[in-house]
Amino acid sequence: MAEKEEDPNHSVSGLTNNCNTAGVPVSPKSPEDETSESPVPQYAQDLKSVLVTSVLNLEKLDVDLYRGTHHWVPRTQRLFGGQIVGQALVAAAKSVGDNFYAHSLHCYFVRAGDPKVPVLYQVERTRDGRSFTVRSVKAIQHGQPILICQASFHMQQESPLQHQFTMPTVPPPEDLLTVEELIHLYLSKPNLAENAKQGLNKLLANEVPIEIKPVNPPQFYRRDATEPKKLFWVRARGYIGEGNMKLHCCVAAYVSDFALLGTVLLPYPNYRAKFSASLDHAMWFHSTFRTDEWMLYECVSPWAGGSRGLAQGRLWRRDGVLAASCSQEGVVRVKLVTEPSKL
Ligand SMILES: CCC(=O)SCCNC(=O)CCNC(=O)[C@H](O)C(C)(C)COP(=O)(O)OP(=O)(O)OC[C@H]1O[C@@H](n2cnc3c(N)ncnc32)[C@H](O)[C@@H]1OP(=O)(O)O
């Protein structure tokens, strides 16, 4: 098969004829999209995403050895898995040629990450091939691995085999509220219990570097069983810009671990997680995309059992192109919730 070196730094917005870069037909834009999408970036360029300036900006210590620091730490006080995966992919990508782009990664979270110390990333150059290049990355704290990750990079190649699922039909992000706006709405309800208020205010104080607009607003305190499926629009806070697909893949790796495992619990309103953590995470990158533009994250959980749950995610560009897919298993140990609804 003929190899074609393309410039993957090309603009996503430069796509024409309703095809993605690989020539895959994509859903035409809806009239709403045409009117709501502005050619002007949503963020001024001086408001750079903290994901780029800090979280994924690793410090080089030696050849193939990097140090990463933390930005947002979840309430569990263990490092966010997406941050570790994103940083591991940054470290891996630093040693591959300009023409190679991440196409997949496979990781195990073997120990909880400690938010009190930085993480070291040690890269092993497993193989350099003509069209595929593989890296192994160990994320280390206190002298022990917390994550082991294999990442594979591919030089773009043409193929007549091109298909993808169709993006679910959902309202555009402009018609939906952010999580913060939804919380403010809840907080304005009369007779809201004090502990519910405190819980919601804690959520507001989170400095998560991504913005989320749920397609179906979450029931913060009233719980009904739903199918194990959720959809939300997501983008990095701040400006990243087009042109650096390697970086956008690292941001997507960060984003992809967010809220995915929670899908497992949706059919069980009478149970709350007393311990949950992602055990492994795999991801495949399919097309070019911009993580500082709204993308639809479709999360499903096809299985749960034995205190574990499987969750799968699809990240869609808003023009209907499937940008990335991921899969993860997590440990989910639950307790029965007996107290009545707080609203
Ligand atoms: C958004 C999702 C995320 O970002 S999660 C963050 C990324 N993922 C991670 O940090 C996971 C990292 N990996 C790990 O921490 C370990 O591999 C884990 C999954 C904990 C290994 O589990 P395990 O071998 O059970 O660990 P452990 O013995 O240290 O126990 C941890 C806590 O679980 C408890 N535990 C243990 N076994 C049981 C059991 N059979 N039934 C009930 N509880 C059990 C332990 O007591 C311990 O609890 P505690 O932490 O002491 O409160």
The ligand as an SDF file (V2000), in Angstrom:
LIG
                    3D

 52 54  0  0  0  0  0  0  0  0999 V2000
  -12.0180    8.8140   37.1700 C   0  0  0  0  0  0  0  0  0  0  0  0
  -11.4630    7.5180   37.5350 C   0  0  0  0  0  0  0  0  0  0  0  0
  -10.0560    7.6990   38.0050 C   0  0  0  0  0  0  0  0  0  0  0  0
   -9.3850    8.5870   37.6240 O   0  0  0  0  0  0  0  0  0  0  0  0
   -9.4940    6.5740   39.0860 S   0  0  0  0  0  0  0  0  0  0  0  0
   -7.8050    6.9490   39.1750 C   0  0  0  0  0  0  0  0  0  0  0  0
   -6.9860    6.0290   38.3590 C   0  0  0  0  0  0  0  0  0  0  0  0
   -6.9790    4.6990   38.8700 N   0  0  0  0  0  0  0  0  0  0  0  0
   -6.3790    4.4110   40.0450 C   0  0  0  0  0  0  0  0  0  0  0  0
   -5.8690    5.2330   40.7860 O   0  0  0  0  0  0  0  0  0  0  0  0
   -6.3290    2.9610   40.4110 C   0  0  0  0  0  0  0  0  0  0  0  0
   -4.9170    2.5990   40.7790 C   0  0  0  0  0  0  0  0  0  0  0  0
   -4.8390    1.2250   41.2180 N   0  0  0  0  0  0  0  0  0  0  0  0
   -4.9990    0.9110   42.5030 C   0  0  0  0  0  0  0  0  0  0  0  0
   -5.1740    1.7510   43.3790 O   0  0  0  0  0  0  0  0  0  0  0  0
   -4.9100   -0.5270   42.8150 C   0  0  0  0  0  0  0  0  0  0  0  0
   -4.4910   -1.2360   41.6990 O   0  0  0  0  0  0  0  0  0  0  0  0
   -6.2590   -1.0880   43.2880 C   0  0  0  0  0  0  0  0  0  0  0  0
   -7.3230   -0.9910   42.2010 C   0  0  0  0  0  0  0  0  0  0  0  0
   -6.7490   -0.3530   44.5150 C   0  0  0  0  0  0  0  0  0  0  0  0
   -5.9860   -2.5220   43.6260 C   0  0  0  0  0  0  0  0  0  0  0  0
   -7.0170   -3.0560   44.4150 O   0  0  0  0  0  0  0  0  0  0  0  0
   -6.6380   -3.9650   45.6600 P   0  0  0  0  0  0  0  0  0  0  0  0
   -5.6830   -5.0060   45.2230 O   0  0  0  0  0  0  0  0  0  0  0  0
   -7.9460   -4.4040   46.2400 O   0  0  0  0  0  0  0  0  0  0  0  0
   -5.8910   -2.8930   46.5600 O   0  0  0  0  0  0  0  0  0  0  0  0
   -5.6760   -2.8330   48.0830 P   0  0  0  0  0  0  0  0  0  0  0  0
   -5.5300   -4.2130   48.6470 O   0  0  0  0  0  0  0  0  0  0  0  0
   -4.5760   -1.8500   48.2610 O   0  0  0  0  0  0  0  0  0  0  0  0
   -7.0500   -2.1980   48.6350 O   0  0  0  0  0  0  0  0  0  0  0  0
   -7.4820   -0.9310   48.2560 C   0  0  0  0  0  0  0  0  0  0  0  0
   -8.7520   -0.6370   49.0510 C   0  0  0  0  0  0  0  0  0  0  0  0
   -9.7650   -1.6080   48.7360 O   0  0  0  0  0  0  0  0  0  0  0  0
  -10.1170   -2.3440   49.9200 C   0  0  0  0  0  0  0  0  0  0  0  0
  -10.3410   -3.7120   49.5190 N   0  0  0  0  0  0  0  0  0  0  0  0
   -9.4170   -4.5630   49.0450 C   0  0  0  0  0  0  0  0  0  0  0  0
   -9.9870   -5.7170   48.7380 N   0  0  0  0  0  0  0  0  0  0  0  0
  -11.2970   -5.5900   49.0590 C   0  0  0  0  0  0  0  0  0  0  0  0
  -12.4150   -6.4520   48.9820 C   0  0  0  0  0  0  0  0  0  0  0  0
  -12.2850   -7.6810   48.5160 N   0  0  0  0  0  0  0  0  0  0  0  0
  -13.6070   -5.9840   49.3540 N   0  0  0  0  0  0  0  0  0  0  0  0
  -13.7540   -4.7350   49.8170 C   0  0  0  0  0  0  0  0  0  0  0  0
  -12.7150   -3.8680   49.9160 N   0  0  0  0  0  0  0  0  0  0  0  0
  -11.5290   -4.2900   49.5450 C   0  0  0  0  0  0  0  0  0  0  0  0
   -8.9390   -2.1730   50.8390 C   0  0  0  0  0  0  0  0  0  0  0  0
   -9.2840   -2.3270   52.1840 O   0  0  0  0  0  0  0  0  0  0  0  0
   -8.5170   -0.7590   50.5450 C   0  0  0  0  0  0  0  0  0  0  0  0
   -9.3960    0.1580   51.1370 O   0  0  0  0  0  0  0  0  0  0  0  0
   -8.8400    1.4850   51.8410 P   0  0  0  0  0  0  0  0  0  0  0  0
   -8.1840    2.2710   50.7170 O   0  0  0  0  0  0  0  0  0  0  0  0
   -7.8650    1.0220   52.8550 O   0  0  0  0  0  0  0  0  0  0  0  0
  -10.0690    2.1470   52.4030 O   0  0  0  0  0  0  0  0  0  0  0  0
  1  2  1  0
  2  3  1  0
  3  4  2  0
  3  5  1  0
  5  6  1  0
  6  7  1  0
  7  8  1  0
  8  9  1  0
  9 10  2  0
  9 11  1  0
 11 12  1  0
 12 13  1  0
 13 14  1  0
 14 15  2  0
 14 16  1  0
 16 17  1  0
 16 18  1  0
 18 19  1  0
 18 20  1  0
 18 21  1  0
 21 22  1  0
 22 23  1  0
 23 24  2  0
 23 25  1  0
 23 26  1  0
 26 27  1  0
 27 28  2  0
 27 29  1  0
 27 30  1  0
 30 31  1  0
 31 32  1  0
 32 33  1  0
 32 47  1  0
 33 34  1  0
 34 35  1  0
 34 45  1  0
 35 36  1  0
 35 44  1  0
 36 37  2  0
 37 38  1  0
 38 39  1  0
 38 44  2  0
 39 40  1  0
 39 41  2  0
 41 42  1  0
 42 43  2  0
 43 44  1  0
 45 46  1  0
 45 47  1  0
 47 48  1  0
 48 49  1  0
 49 50  2  0
 49 51  1  0
 49 52  1  0
M  END
$$$$
